[in-house]
Amino acid sequence: MKKTYKCEVDCANCAAKMEEAIKKIEGVVNARVNFMTQKLSIEAADDVFEKVLDQAVKACKKVEPDCEIEI
C-alpha cells in the first residue's frame, strides 16, 4: 500500500532526515518526504501500514517537533 499525506516541514535538510528515519522503520518498502511540495509518501505492506504510519509520525516529530502530518 502506498499513501501520501500533507506534511508541513520547515527545511529541506529536515525533510531528508525524516525520510532517512522513516526508511529505517521495519516494514517500510519506500518513503519520500518532499520539502517543495510539503508531501510525505509511505509505501508499506497493508497488514503493517498503520503501525508503520504511527512510527513514521513519531520519527518526524523527533527530527522536527513542530512538524504536522495531516492523516
Secondary structure, 3 states (H helix, E strand, C coil): CEEEEEEECCCHHHHHHHHHHHHCCCCEEEEEEECCCCEEEEEECHHHHHHHHHHHHHHHHHHCCCCEEEC
